[in-house]
């Protein structure tokens, strides 16, 4: 079932929308409006000032196309009204990638990103070894573990030319 709805605030302000699940959509509006970066700042201000609006289902439809056509008629008719909170003059759902097949390459990339491997590899590529005294360590962490200190100590030692446990600390530019 597809529905066109109106969210009406106690001030008289209203928002027109459509959804195949109005209750879930109301929760998404609430989440957005109460967030630090709302999708619709005008509706967010009303929500914060007047509280949660009343949702009225104006009409139900059997098809998404009919629902969007009716929503468009209403938006076109009321978009210029002062109390209307719609900011988009077009009734359309954003395109969804749900259900569309992905290439194996794209799946692998998403998987790697989710696991942090891409970021980890990039970080490793930027790392330069740390020399403490005569010993070269692969990372701050390795050097810290070997000397029994916190890794951030090496960052401070490098920035301010401090010694750690009496040993000079420096980055190794061309380690072999």
QUIVEN-V540023 format. One line per field, one symbol per residue. phi: phi as a letter, one per 30 degrees, with the letter a starting at -180 (. if undefined). A space follows every 50 residues. Layout:
phi: ???
//
This chain:
phi: .cbcbbccdddjdbbcabacbeddddddededdcddbddbddddddeddc idddccddacbdbdededddededdddcddddddcdccdcdadddccdid dcdddddddddddddidddddddddddcdccbiccccdbeddddddcibd ededdddddchdcchicdcadcdbdc
//
